[in-house]
């Protein structure tokens, strides 16, 4: 019987030997073997966490998480593979990480039928890379749920 669901815990620190250009705002993870996804599959972002470098300031932001396995959606005059969109209030001096546990995640159609590498990247409301994701000492972690529709 085919598996109906996969839960993936991904970190921007994973696959550094294969993808040395990874940083906390743009990273690719090699899963080691391809996940076969026959039929119609969807993906949800269950959680997002970005550990901030010391003394980093984060202003209030609308953050968008993108992935190359997602079907494209229309955003800011472009079709882009948006996985999730959320607002973060970084107005605290004691914030050491951005964390979002998605209580009611929406799902997005998965494009490929076999997935070996997953690219994740973060943008702000202007489709720019947020400054807090540019330091290589940071780490971004996401939890994804892939499931058969």
C-alpha positions in Angstrom: 0.0 0.0 0.0 1.3 3.5 -0.9 2.0 5.9 1.9 -0.7 8.6 2.2 1.3 11.2 4.1 4.8 12.5 4.8 5.9 14.8 7.6 9.2 16.6 6.8 11.3 18.5 9.4 13.6 20.7 7.3 16.4 23.0 8.4 18.5 25.5 6.5 21.5 23.8 8.1 20.6 20.4 6.4 22.3 19.4 3.2 25.1 22.0 3.6 27.6 19.6 2.0 25.4 19.2 -1.1 24.1 22.8 -1.2 26.8 25.0 0.3 25.1 28.2 -0.7 22.2 27.6 1.7 21.3 30.4 4.1 18.3 30.9 6.4 16.3 32.8 3.7 16.9 30.5 0.8 17.8 26.9 1.1 17.6 23.6 -0.7 17.3 20.2 1.1 18.2 16.9 -0.4 16.0 14.2 1.0 18.4 11.4 0.3 15.9 9.5 -1.8 13.0 10.6 -3.9 9.5 10.6 -2.4 7.2 9.1 -5.0 3.9 11.0 -5.0 1.6 9.3 -7.5 -1.8 11.0 -8.0 -2.8 14.3 -6.5 -0.8 15.5 -3.5 -1.0 18.7 -1.4 1.5 20.3 1.0 0.9 22.4 4.2 3.3 24.5 6.2 2.8 23.3 9.8 5.5 25.4 11.5 8.1 28.0 10.7 11.0 29.0 13.0 13.9 31.4 12.3 16.6 31.7 14.9 18.0 35.2 14.9 21.7 36.2 15.1 22.7 38.1 18.2 21.7 41.8 18.2 19.5 41.4 15.1 16.5 43.7 14.9 13.3 42.6 13.2 10.6 45.0 12.4 6.9 44.1 11.8 6.7 42.1 8.6 4.4 40.2 6.4 6.4 37.0 5.6 5.8 34.7 2.7 7.3 31.2 2.5 7.8 29.8 -1.0 8.7 26.3 -2.2 9.5 24.9 -5.6 7.2 21.9 -5.0 4.1 24.2 -4.8 1.7 25.1 -7.6 2.0 28.8 -8.3 -0.4 31.5 -6.9 -0.9 35.1 -8.0 1.0 37.4 -5.7 2.0 41.1 -6.3 1.6 40.9 -10.1 3.5 37.6 -10.4 2.7 33.9 -10.3 4.9 32.4 -7.5 4.9 29.1 -5.6 3.6 30.4 -2.3 3.4 27.9 0.5 2.3 30.2 3.3 1.8 33.8 4.2 1.8 35.2 7.8 2.3 38.4 9.7 5.1 38.7 12.3 5.3 41.4 14.9 9.0 41.7 15.8 8.5 44.7 17.9 10.3 43.2 21.0 13.9 43.7 21.8 14.0 40.3 23.5 13.0 38.3 20.4 15.6 35.6 19.6 13.5 33.8 17.0 10.5 34.1 14.8 8.1 31.3 15.3 4.8 30.5 13.7 2.8 27.3 14.5 0.1 27.3 11.9 -3.2 26.4 13.7 -5.3 26.0 10.5 -2.9 25.6 7.6 -4.2 25.8 4.1 -2.9 23.4 1.6 -1.3 23.9 -1.8 -1.1 21.5 -4.7 2.2 19.7 -5.2 3.6 20.0 -8.7 6.2 17.2 -9.1 5.3 13.5 -8.8 8.6 12.6 -7.3 10.5 14.9 -4.9 14.2 14.4 -4.0 15.1 18.1 -3.3 13.0 20.8 -1.8 13.8 24.5 -2.1 12.4 26.9 0.5 12.8 30.6 0.4 11.5 33.6 2.4 10.3 37.0 1.1 8.7 40.0 2.7 5.5 41.9 1.5 7.6 43.6 -1.2 8.9 40.2 -2.4 12.4 41.1 -1.1 14.6 38.9 1.0 14.2 40.0 4.7 17.4 41.3 6.2 17.2 39.0 9.1 17.5 35.9 6.8 20.8 37.1 5.2 23.2 36.1 8.1 24.6 32.6 7.6 24.7 32.1 11.4 20.9 32.0 11.5 18.9 28.9 11.0 15.4 28.5 9.6 13.4 25.4 10.3 10.1 24.4 8.7 7.7 21.4 9.2 5.8 20.4 6.1 3.0 17.9 5.7 2.6 16.3 2.3 -0.6 14.3 1.9 -2.5 12.5 -0.9 -5.8 14.3 -1.8 
